[in-house]
């Protein structure tokens, strides 16, 4: 149970950082970050935040 909580926080924080990085590069006019497009990293960040939300939602149901 504690593992899911930590995983949720880590995935959410990593997702936010990926999204911010992607948006910052896109606003600077750079569409490629290494070998990835900035849109791909934005989608990966969104997916990580969704994973974090699912992990956070599972925890209260396991505590009952």
Secondary structure, 3 states (H helix, E strand, C coil): CHHHHHHHHHHHHHHHHHHHHHHHHHHCCCCEECCEEHHHHHHHHHHHHHHHHHHHHHHHHHCC
